[in-house]
Amino acid sequence: MEFDYEETVINIQEIIAEIESGELKLEEVFEKFSLAVADLQKCESFLTKSQEQMNLSIETLEDNF
């Protein structure tokens, strides 16, 4: 399955809303927080990789002109 950045961001937002609702038990808050952190790390990795690819494309274009 391919990584879906937008879907992951939505998931993080939903987790934040659940935590902020105050309706979760403390253990559930920690579990949800861990899931959100993992998703944030995936997003950061995706953005870093995308930025590197973009920089490489720009360098290639600059070298050709």
N, CA, C and O of each residue as an XYZ file, in Angstrom:
260
protein
N       0.839     -1.185      0.000
C       0.000      0.000      0.000
C       0.883      1.246      0.000
O       1.826      1.346      0.784
N       0.575      2.179     -0.870
C       1.340      3.406     -1.001
C       0.972      4.389      0.120
O      -0.184      4.472      0.534
N       1.970      5.122      0.595
C       1.758      6.103      1.652
C       0.862      7.229      1.150
O       1.073      7.757      0.058
N      -0.129      7.591      1.940
C      -1.060      8.667      1.594
C      -0.890      9.788      2.619
O      -1.418      9.721      3.729
N      -0.139     10.819      2.223
C       0.182     11.923      3.131
C      -1.088     12.596      3.670
O      -1.221     12.799      4.877
N      -2.001     12.933      2.786
C      -3.211     13.637      3.195
C      -4.035     12.816      4.172
O      -4.540     13.344      5.163
N      -4.170     11.533      3.898
C      -4.931     10.651      4.791
C      -4.254     10.548      6.158
O      -4.928     10.498      7.187
N      -2.941     10.516      6.164
C      -2.205     10.433      7.421
C      -2.390     11.707      8.238
O      -2.548     11.642      9.457
N      -2.372     12.858      7.583
C      -2.600     14.129      8.281
C      -4.007     14.155      8.883
O      -4.191     14.598     10.016
N      -4.982     13.689      8.138
C      -6.353     13.620      8.645
C      -6.401     12.720      9.875
O      -7.055     13.047     10.865
N      -5.709     11.590      9.810
C      -5.667     10.667     10.941
C      -5.060     11.344     12.173
O      -5.565     11.190     13.285
N      -3.989     12.083     11.971
C      -3.347     12.797     13.083
C      -4.329     13.814     13.683
O      -4.445     13.925     14.903
N      -5.023     14.541     12.830
C      -5.995     15.528     13.305
C      -7.106     14.861     14.118
O      -7.554     15.405     15.127
N      -7.545     13.695     13.678
C      -8.587     12.955     14.406
C      -8.071     12.503     15.769
O      -8.793     12.566     16.764
N      -6.829     12.050     15.810
C      -6.235     11.626     17.084
C      -6.147     12.816     18.038
O      -6.478     12.693     19.217
N      -5.705     13.955     17.536
C      -5.600     15.156     18.373
C      -6.964     15.531     18.934
O      -7.087     15.870     20.111
N      -7.986     15.469     18.090
C      -9.344     15.792     18.540
C      -9.796     14.831     19.641
O     -10.409     15.246     20.625
N      -9.487     13.540     19.466
C      -9.854     12.560     20.484
C      -9.152     12.853     21.812
O      -9.769     12.794     22.876
N      -7.864     13.166     21.738
C      -7.098     13.460     22.956
C      -7.647     14.718     23.624
O      -7.836     14.750     24.840
N      -7.901     15.754     22.823
C      -8.388     17.014     23.368
C      -9.806     16.925     23.911
O     -10.215     17.771     24.707
N     -10.560     15.916     23.497
C     -11.943     15.780     23.961
C     -12.013     15.507     25.464
O     -13.014     15.812     26.112
N     -10.943     14.934     26.008
C     -10.923     14.623     27.431
C     -11.712     13.377     27.799
O     -11.903     13.084     28.980
N     -12.168     12.651     26.799
C     -13.002     11.480     27.047
C     -12.218     10.173     27.111
O     -12.779      9.129     27.445
N     -10.939     10.223     26.797
C     -10.127      9.005     26.804
C      -9.509      8.769     28.178
O      -9.216      9.707     28.919
N      -9.321      7.501     28.493
C      -8.569      7.158     29.690
C      -7.108      7.495     29.438
O      -6.676      7.583     28.288
N      -6.353      7.682     30.502
C      -4.962      8.079     30.373
C      -4.173      7.092     29.512
O      -3.365      7.499     28.678
N      -4.408      5.806     29.714
C      -3.714      4.792     28.915
C      -4.021      4.956     27.433
O      -3.134      4.814     26.591
N      -5.285      5.257     27.113
C      -5.686      5.465     25.718
C      -5.025      6.723     25.140
O      -4.666      6.756     23.963
N      -4.868      7.753     25.973
C      -4.205      8.973     25.521
C      -2.776      8.648     25.102
O      -2.317      9.088     24.048
N      -2.075      7.878     25.929
C      -0.691      7.516     25.596
C      -0.623      6.682     24.319
O       0.270      6.881     23.495
N      -1.560      5.750     24.151
C      -1.587      4.921     22.947
C      -1.835      5.783     21.706
O      -1.145      5.648     20.695
N      -2.825      6.663     21.799
C      -3.154      7.535     20.670
C      -1.984      8.477     20.368
O      -1.659      8.723     19.206
N      -1.360      8.996     21.419
C      -0.223      9.893     21.239
C       0.901      9.169     20.508
O       1.523      9.741     19.613
N       1.165      7.926     20.876
C       2.209      7.138     20.210
C       1.890      6.929     18.735
O       2.780      6.997     17.888
N       0.632      6.676     18.433
C       0.215      6.513     17.040
C       0.413      7.808     16.262
O       0.879      7.789     15.123
N       0.056      8.940     16.883
C       0.215     10.233     16.218
C       1.687     10.539     15.966
O       2.040     11.050     14.903
N       2.543     10.234     16.926
C       3.978     10.467     16.755
C       4.519      9.619     15.609
O       5.303     10.104     14.793
N       4.107      8.363     15.546
C       4.545      7.479     14.458
C       4.093      8.033     13.107
O       4.853      8.028     12.139
N       2.849      8.510     13.054
C       2.337      9.087     11.802
C       3.093     10.366     11.436
O       3.394     10.599     10.265
N       3.397     11.188     12.434
C       4.161     12.409     12.178
C       5.552     12.082     11.628
O       6.058     12.780     10.750
N       6.153     11.035     12.141
C       7.470     10.617     11.642
C       7.379     10.156     10.196
O       8.269     10.438      9.394
N       6.310      9.450      9.862
C       6.099      9.024      8.474
C       5.939     10.235      7.560
O       6.488     10.268      6.459
N       5.180     11.231      8.024
C       4.987     12.448      7.229
C       6.309     13.180      7.033
O       6.622     13.633      5.932
N       7.076     13.290      8.105
C       8.364     13.977      8.008
C       9.290     13.263      7.021
O       9.962     13.906      6.215
N       9.320     11.951      7.089
C      10.147     11.166      6.176
C       9.688     11.366      4.731
O      10.511     11.547      3.834
N       8.390     11.333      4.513
C       7.827     11.536      3.183
C       8.201     12.912      2.644
O       8.617     13.038      1.492
N       8.054     13.943      3.474
C       8.362     15.300      3.036
C       9.850     15.483      2.764
O      10.230     16.163      1.811
N      10.686     14.882      3.591
C      12.133     14.961      3.388
C      12.522     14.297      2.075
O      13.296     14.855      1.296
N      11.985     13.106      1.831
C      12.281     12.385      0.593
C      11.783     13.170     -0.619
O      12.470     13.253     -1.637
N      10.596     13.740     -0.505
C      10.034     14.519     -1.604
C      10.874     15.757     -1.878
O      11.100     16.114     -3.034
N      11.335     16.412     -0.820
C      12.183     17.593     -0.985
C      13.498     17.230     -1.671
O      13.976     17.965     -2.535
N      14.079     16.099     -1.284
C      15.320     15.648     -1.920
C      15.115     15.373     -3.398
O      15.962     15.723     -4.220
N      13.990     14.746     -3.744
C      13.684     14.469     -5.144
C      13.483     15.767     -5.921
O      13.927     15.888     -7.062
N      12.813     16.731     -5.300
C      12.587     18.026     -5.932
C      13.917     18.739     -6.153
O      14.145     19.302     -7.223
N      14.784     18.720     -5.165
C      16.094     19.363     -5.301
C      16.910     18.723     -6.421
O      17.584     19.417     -7.182
N      16.845     17.408     -6.514
C      17.563     16.706     -7.570
C      17.016     17.087     -8.946
O      17.776     17.281     -9.894
N      15.704     17.191     -9.042
C      15.084     17.598    -10.311
C      15.507     19.007    -10.695
O      15.791     19.277    -11.862
N      15.549     19.897     -9.724
C      15.962     21.282     -9.988
C      17.411     21.324    -10.435
O      17.754     22.030    -11.383
N      18.269     20.564     -9.749
C      19.683     20.515    -10.139
C      19.847     19.988    -11.558
O      20.657     20.506    -12.327
N      19.088     18.969    -11.902
C      19.141     18.392    -13.242
C      18.723     19.426    -14.279
O      19.357     19.556    -15.326
N      17.653     20.160    -13.984
C      17.199     21.192    -14.906
C      18.237     22.298    -15.064
O      18.487     22.770    -16.173
N      18.833     22.705    -13.960
C      19.851     23.759    -14.004
C      21.073     23.313    -14.795
O      21.674     24.109    -15.517
N      21.441     22.045    -14.661
C      22.600     21.522    -15.391
C      22.346     21.468    -16.896
O      23.278     21.563    -17.694
N      21.080     21.316    -17.273
C      20.742     21.207    -18.693
C      20.590     22.560    -19.378
O      20.464     22.625    -20.601
N      20.601     23.633    -18.602
C      20.406     24.959    -19.223
C      21.605     25.804    -19.043
O      21.627     26.949    -19.496
